[in-house]
Amino acid sequence: MKLSWKNPHRPAVAAAAVAVVMAIPVTAAGASTVEPSTSTPSAKTAESVKTAKSAKTDAQKPKAAEGGWNDYGCKPSAEHPRPVVLVHGTGGNAVDNWLGLAPYLKNRGYCVFSLDYGQYNGIPFIYGLGPIEKSAEQLDAYVDKVLKATGTGDVDIVGHSQGGMMPRYYLKFLDGADKVNALVGIAPSNHGTTLSGLTKLVDLIPPLGDAVEDLGPSLMQQKKGSDFINRLNEGGDTVPGVKYTVIATKYDEVVTPYKSQFLEGPEVNNVVVQDLCKVDISEHLAVGLLDRVAFHETANALDPANATRTTCIS
């Protein structure tokens, strides 16, 4: 959705856009990532960026090995035969979003991988801002990389926020369903968001939408009723052969209303963490970064045959 209204008061509009974007589906960002972005640098800087990325990646490999995550030598076990691909949210990256869940799953015996996607205008460390269709293409390539490294035929995907929604584009339009067993979305923006009512400002002040989109196309694509969201959900929420789990919190202030995260389909399980632990007060970020109830339900979704009851002390 690209608005072309020009306004002489653009700086003020841009400031308002920043205020809105602060609440867009985002995750923590700021640390270096293990898996470099697949975005292509300009010709002018390609060589220097390539050299810097190479040195950066080499320096990070020991750190990745220590945590046991993004270890491309990991081979899935008979108990957990599929690698798990973690997909961060808007504004997140392959490390910061998963400092809680990645070790949790690794300690349970999974081969765990995470990627950066959606780099926009060369901004470092803050990903998931680029067009969602392009991000899905990056996920497609990354899944192939993980399958080749692990020697497996399919993966499970776990995503937070945009990362729980974007893989559905991969499944539906890029033939990803043949390579994915299950998709677990934690606070996913499956049907867009009203952003607790703030998206009405975009309808009332068209230049605001222009300014928000300039910050990152994926922001406006996640607005309820956007062309992208309508296309994604046209004809049904799911595709055959994939198991879907949605883990939501009723205190989500970013992807709203929270029930818009739910999917409809034959192999769908929609979960609200407060139904499992009434005193859970996690909001949008905490449910993906810290919430042990959400983590336990994720593990149950990845291994339903050995699922155990989720409680406040899981």
N, C-alpha and C positions, 0 to 999 in steps of 0.2 A: 504494500500500500504506500504509494508515493504521492504526497501532496505537493502542489507546486505554488501555493499561495506565498507570495513574497511580502515582506512586511518591513517597514523602516525601523521598527522597534525590535529587530531580530535579537539583539543581545538580551533584552528582557525576556523574550520568549525562550531563548536558550537557557537562561537561568531557571525559568519555570520548568523546562524540560528536564534539567538535572534533578530538580526536586521530585519529579514524577519517577524518573529512572531509578532513583535511590530505592524505590519500592518495587521495581520490576523484578520478576523471578530471577534472583541472583544467589550466588553462593560465595563463600569467602575466597579471596584471591590475594596473591602477593608473594608466595614462595615460588622458587624455581620448580619446574616440572621435569618429570623423568622422560616423558615421551615428547619430542619436539613437535611443534605444530607442522601440519602438512601444507600450510599456506605458502604461496610462492612469492619470494621477495622480488623487488624491482630489479631490472637488469643492471642498473647502476651499482646496486649494493649486494648483488647475489653472491659474489665471491667472498666478501668479508663476512657476510651473514653465515655462509656455509662453513667457513673456518671457525667462527665463533660458536656455532651450534655444535660442530664436531667436538671441539674442546669441552664445551659445556656438558654434552652427553657423556663423554668419556669420564668426566669428573664425577658424574652423578651415578654411574653404574654401581660402584661399591655401596653407595647409600641405598640404592634400590635393592641390592642383594641382601643387605642387612635386614631390611624390612620384609624380605621374601616376596615382594610384590613387584610386578613388572619384571619378573625373572623369566626370560625367554627360554631358559633351560628346564623350566618346570614341566613335568609330565603328569597329567591328571591321573588320579588313582581310580581303582575299581569302585570305591565308595563314592567318589565325586568325579565322574568321568568327563565332565565338561568344564572347560575354562570359563571363568566369569569375567566379563568385560564391564567395567564401571564407566558411566558416562556422566560427566559433571553437568552442572546447571549454568545458566547465564551468568557471566562474570566470574565463573570458577576456573579451575584448572585441574590437571590430572593428579595433583598432589593434595592441595588444600581441601578439596571436597571430600577426600577419602581417608583422612588421617584416623578416623574412627572405624569406619566399616571395612576398609581394606585389610588391616591387621586382624580384625574380628573374623573375617572369612578365611584369611590365610591360616589362622590358628585352628580353624575347623577342618583344615586339610584341602582347601581349594587352591587351584592355580588362579591367581588374580592379576588382572591387567587393567590399565586405565590409559586413556588418551587425552590429548588436547585437541579441540576442534573449534572451528568458527572464529579464528583470529581475524580481526578487522582493522584495516589501516595500519598494520604493523604494530599495534599496541601489544606490549609484552605482558605476560602473566595473567592477563584478564581475557578470557576466551568466551566462546559461545555468543558472540555479538554478530557474526556474519550471517548471511542468508541461510535459513534452516535447510533448504534443499542442498546447498553446498556442504553443509555440515554433515548431512546424511551420507553424502558421497564419501566424505572422509571416514565416517564410521564404517562404511562398506569396505574400504581399503584396509582399515585397521583390523576388522574382523578376519579378513583373509590372511592378514599377517599373523594373527594369533592362531588361526587354524593351522597354518603351515608350520609355525614354531612348535605347536603342541601335538601335531599329528592327529587331530580330532576332526570329526565331521560337522559338529555344531557347537555353539556356545550358549551360555545364558547371559542376558544383559540386565544390569541393574543401573537405573538412572535416577537422578534427583532433579526435580523441577523441569526445565527444558530437556534435560537429559533423560527424563522418563517419557517425554512426549516425542522428541525428535526421532528415536529409533522406530517409532510407528511409521514414519515416512519411509524409512529404510525397508521395513517389512512389506509395506504396501506397494511402493512404487519402484523399488530397486531390487526386487526378488530376494530380499533378505530372509524371508520366511523359511527358505530351504536350509539356512545356516543357523537358525535360532530355535532353541527349544522353549525358552521362557523369557518373558520380559517382566521385570519388576520395576514399577514406577513409584518412587517416593515423592509425594507432593507434586505429581506431574501436571503440567499445564495442558492437559488433554483436549479440553474444549475452550481454551483461551481463558482469559481472566478479566474481571472488571476492576481488579486492583483496589478492592475495597471502595469502589465507586470513583476512583481517580481517573479512570479512562474516559469518563464523561467529559473531562476537561478537553480531551483531544477532539471530541465531537463539537464542543462549544467554541474552541479556539483552534481552527485548522492549522495555523502556523506552528502550534505546539507539536502537532504530529510530525510535521516536517523536521523540526529540531530534534525530536526524539529519534526519528529514523536516521538522521545524520550521525547520531551516536552509535547506532548499530541496527541494521535491518531486522534482526531477530526480535527486537523489542516490540515493534509494532505488529510483527507477525503473530505474536502471542496475545494480542488483544482479542477479546471475545468478538466474534463476528468478522474477523479478518478474512481476506480471501484465502490465505494459507490454511487457517483453521477450518474453514468451510470445505475446502478441497480435501483436507486430511480425513475428515469425518464423513464425507459424502459416501453413501453406500454401506455404511456400517463402521463400527469402531475397531473391529478385529479382522484378522485374516486366519484362514484355517491352518491348523497344525501348530500354532503357537499358544502357549499357556500364558495368561496375563494375570498379574497381581498389582493392585493399586493400594498403596499404604498412605493414608491421609490423616491429617490432624484437624480437628474442628476449630483450632485456634490459628489456622493458616490465615495470615493477613495479606499474602501476596497472590496466591492462586485462589481467587474467590469467585463465587461461593465455593466452599471446599468440596461440596458434592459434585461440582463440575469436573472434578478430577476423575470421577468414577467412569468406568467403561461398561458397555453392554455387549454381551456376547456369550457363546456357549461355554467357553473355557476362561471365565473371568472370576476373580475373587477380589471384591472390594473390601478393604479393611480400614476401620477408623481406630487409631491407637487408643483413644479414650474408651472404646468399648472393651478393650483388653486391660486397661489400667486407668481407672477414673481420675486419678490424681496426676496423670501425665499432662504437663502444661506446655509441651513443645509447640513452637510455632514453625514457620516455614523453613527457616535455616536449621534450627535445632533438631527437627525430626530427621533430617538427612545427615547431619554432622555428628550428633551426640546421642541420639535416642536409642537406648538398648531394647526397648519394646519394638521399635521399627527394625532394628538389626535382627532381632530374634525372628520376627515375622518374615524378614527377607530370607533368612536361613531356612525357615519352613517352606517358603515358596520354591527355593532351589532344590530342596530334597523332601518333597511332600510325603514320601513313603516312610520317612523317619521323623516326621514333624512331632513336636511336643508342644504342650500348652504354653502359651505366652502369658506372662504375668508381669506385675510391676517390678519384680526382682529377677526377671529372666536374664 
